[in-house]
Amino acid sequence: MKFCRKKQKYTRRYARLVTQEVVNSDLRSVAKRHKLTEDQVESMINQISREILPIDLEELKRLGI
């Protein structure tokens, strides 16, 4: 199934929903509301952020700050 990664118990859509709720609230309350652990919510956030912001740092030569 394309909408669910291997060895995962939740869909990408659900992960996006949880991530959006964390943006508007905090991690602990969202985890409690969905009956998940904070680590699971954090994992969802990391997964969604990798899909949204795929950054390839191999070609980065100089970071101008």
PyRosetta script that sets phi, psi and omega in degrees:
from pyrosetta import init, pose_from_sequence

init()
pose = pose_from_sequence("MKFCRKKQKYTRRYARLVTQEVVNSDLRSVAKRHKLTEDQVESMINQISREILPIDLEELKRLGI")
pose.set_psi(1, 129.1)
pose.set_omega(1, -177.3)
pose.set_phi(2, -74.7)
pose.set_psi(2, -24.5)
pose.set_omega(2, -176.9)
pose.set_phi(3, -85.5)
pose.set_psi(3, 1.2)
pose.set_omega(3, -179.4)
pose.set_phi(4, -140.3)
pose.set_psi(4, 127.5)
pose.set_omega(4, 178.7)
pose.set_phi(5, -73.8)
pose.set_psi(5, 159.1)
pose.set_omega(5, 179.5)
pose.set_phi(6, -63.6)
pose.set_psi(6, 144.7)
pose.set_omega(6, 178.0)
pose.set_phi(7, 61.2)
pose.set_psi(7, 26.7)
pose.set_omega(7, 176.6)
pose.set_phi(8, -114.5)
pose.set_psi(8, 148.8)
pose.set_omega(8, -178.2)
pose.set_phi(9, -101.0)
pose.set_psi(9, 6.4)
pose.set_omega(9, -178.7)
pose.set_phi(10, -140.1)
pose.set_psi(10, 158.6)
pose.set_omega(10, -179.0)
pose.set_phi(11, -88.9)
pose.set_psi(11, 165.9)
pose.set_omega(11, 176.5)
pose.set_phi(12, -64.3)
pose.set_psi(12, -36.1)
pose.set_omega(12, 179.3)
pose.set_phi(13, -62.1)
pose.set_psi(13, -43.4)
pose.set_omega(13, 177.9)
pose.set_phi(14, -64.9)
pose.set_psi(14, -40.0)
pose.set_omega(14, 178.7)
pose.set_phi(15, -63.8)
pose.set_psi(15, -39.0)
pose.set_omega(15, 176.7)
pose.set_phi(16, -64.6)
pose.set_psi(16, -41.1)
pose.set_omega(16, 178.4)
pose.set_phi(17, -60.9)
pose.set_psi(17, -48.2)
pose.set_omega(17, -179.8)
pose.set_phi(18, -63.1)
pose.set_psi(18, -42.3)
pose.set_omega(18, 179.3)
pose.set_phi(19, -62.3)
pose.set_psi(19, -42.1)
pose.set_omega(19, 178.7)
pose.set_phi(20, -64.1)
pose.set_psi(20, -37.4)
pose.set_omega(20, 177.7)
pose.set_phi(21, -66.6)
pose.set_psi(21, -35.4)
pose.set_omega(21, 178.4)
pose.set_phi(22, -66.4)
pose.set_psi(22, -34.6)
pose.set_omega(22, 178.1)
pose.set_phi(23, -60.9)
pose.set_psi(23, -38.7)
pose.set_omega(23, -176.8)
pose.set_phi(24, -93.1)
pose.set_psi(24, -5.2)
pose.set_omega(24, -177.2)
pose.set_phi(25, -141.4)
pose.set_psi(25, -149.8)
pose.set_omega(25, 175.4)
pose.set_phi(26, -124.4)
pose.set_psi(26, 162.6)
pose.set_omega(26, -172.2)
pose.set_phi(27, -60.0)
pose.set_psi(27, -45.8)
pose.set_omega(27, -176.1)
pose.set_phi(28, -63.0)
pose.set_psi(28, -44.4)
pose.set_omega(28, -178.4)
pose.set_phi(29, -69.8)
pose.set_psi(29, -36.2)
pose.set_omega(29, 177.6)
pose.set_phi(30, -66.5)
pose.set_psi(30, -42.2)
pose.set_omega(30, 178.3)
pose.set_phi(31, -61.1)
pose.set_psi(31, -43.4)
pose.set_omega(31, -179.7)
pose.set_phi(32, -65.8)
pose.set_psi(32, -41.5)
pose.set_omega(32, -179.0)
pose.set_phi(33, -62.9)
pose.set_psi(33, -36.3)
pose.set_omega(33, -177.8)
pose.set_phi(34, -97.7)
pose.set_psi(34, 4.1)
pose.set_omega(34, -179.8)
pose.set_phi(35, 57.9)
pose.set_psi(35, 47.1)
pose.set_omega(35, 178.0)
pose.set_phi(36, -120.5)
pose.set_psi(36, 166.2)
pose.set_omega(36, 172.7)
pose.set_phi(37, -85.8)
pose.set_psi(37, 160.9)
pose.set_omega(37, 177.9)
pose.set_phi(38, -63.5)
pose.set_psi(38, -33.1)
pose.set_omega(38, 177.8)
pose.set_phi(39, -64.8)
pose.set_psi(39, -38.8)
pose.set_omega(39, 178.8)
pose.set_phi(40, -65.1)
pose.set_psi(40, -42.4)
pose.set_omega(40, 178.8)
pose.set_phi(41, -64.8)
pose.set_psi(41, -41.8)
pose.set_omega(41, 178.6)
pose.set_phi(42, -62.0)
pose.set_psi(42, -39.4)
pose.set_omega(42, 177.6)
pose.set_phi(43, -63.6)
pose.set_psi(43, -40.3)
pose.set_omega(43, 177.3)
pose.set_phi(44, -63.3)
pose.set_psi(44, -42.8)
pose.set_omega(44, 179.1)
pose.set_phi(45, -61.7)
pose.set_psi(45, -44.3)
pose.set_omega(45, 179.2)
pose.set_phi(46, -62.6)
pose.set_psi(46, -41.4)
pose.set_omega(46, 179.7)
pose.set_phi(47, -62.7)
pose.set_psi(47, -47.5)
pose.set_omega(47, -178.1)
pose.set_phi(48, -67.1)
pose.set_psi(48, -38.9)
pose.set_omega(48, 179.8)
pose.set_phi(49, -65.8)
pose.set_psi(49, -35.7)
pose.set_omega(49, 176.3)
pose.set_phi(50, -66.0)
pose.set_psi(50, -34.8)
pose.set_omega(50, 178.6)
pose.set_phi(51, -72.4)
pose.set_psi(51, -37.2)
pose.set_omega(51, -177.1)
pose.set_phi(52, -77.7)
pose.set_psi(52, -42.7)
pose.set_omega(52, -175.0)
pose.set_phi(53, -118.9)
pose.set_psi(53, 70.1)
pose.set_omega(53, 177.4)
pose.set_phi(54, -75.9)
pose.set_psi(54, 99.8)
pose.set_omega(54, -176.6)
pose.set_phi(55, -105.4)
pose.set_psi(55, 125.5)
pose.set_omega(55, 177.2)
pose.set_phi(56, -99.2)
pose.set_psi(56, 109.9)
pose.set_omega(56, -175.8)
pose.set_phi(57, -89.6)
pose.set_psi(57, -1.6)
pose.set_omega(57, -178.8)
pose.set_phi(58, -66.0)
pose.set_psi(58, -34.7)
pose.set_omega(58, -178.7)
pose.set_phi(59, -89.7)
pose.set_psi(59, -0.7)
pose.set_omega(59, 179.0)
pose.set_phi(60, -74.6)
pose.set_psi(60, 119.5)
pose.set_omega(60, -177.7)
pose.set_phi(61, -101.3)
pose.set_psi(61, -41.2)
pose.set_omega(61, -176.2)
pose.set_phi(62, -148.1)
pose.set_psi(62, 132.7)
pose.set_omega(62, 179.1)
pose.set_phi(63, -103.7)
pose.set_psi(63, 113.0)
pose.set_omega(63, -179.7)
pose.set_phi(64, -88.5)
pose.set_psi(64, 110.6)
pose.set_omega(64, 179.3)
pose.set_phi(65, -111.3)
pose.dump_pdb("model.pdb")
